[in-house]
Each structure stands twice: as structure tokens, then as C-alpha cells.
């Protein structure tokens, strides 16, 4: 279990408004210390090298 606000999150979604909304909520509520966003599966794989991540969310057509 990670301390409150120390979670690094990778969001992969082809809808920018969804990515930005989820990222904003995580940051505003102090649930994440870092939120990384990807529009495609390929971008998500490239960002994965910046890990480790405590959580990921994927919903994109690859």
C-alpha cells in the first residue's frame, strides 16, 4: 500500500477529455503524485518505461 498521494498513474485513453478529467480528479483529490497520459497503446508502452506505476487505466483503440 502506498501513502496517500504517492501513487503514480498511467492513463491511456483515446479520448482526451476523459484522460484530462481523470487526471484532474486524481491530482485535485491528492490521490496521485504523478499522472502520465497516453492517447494510444503505442504511447502507453513508451511511457511504461517511466514506471513503475501504482495504477494504470487503459481504454483506447490500438
Rosetta blueprint (number, residue, H / E / L):
1 X L
2 X L
3 X L
4 X L
5 X L
6 X L
7 X E
8 X E
9 X E
10 X E
11 X E
12 X E
13 X E
14 X L
15 X L
16 X H
17 X H
18 X H
19 X H
20 X H
21 X H
22 X H
23 X H
24 X H
25 X H
26 X H
27 X H
28 X H
29 X L
30 X L
31 X L
32 X E
33 X E
34 X E
35 X E
36 X E
37 X E
38 X E
39 X L
40 X L
41 X H
42 X H
43 X H
44 X H
45 X H
46 X H
47 X H
48 X H
49 X L
50 X L
51 X L
52 X L
53 X L
54 X L
55 X E
56 X E
57 X E
58 X E
59 X E
60 X L
61 X L
62 X L
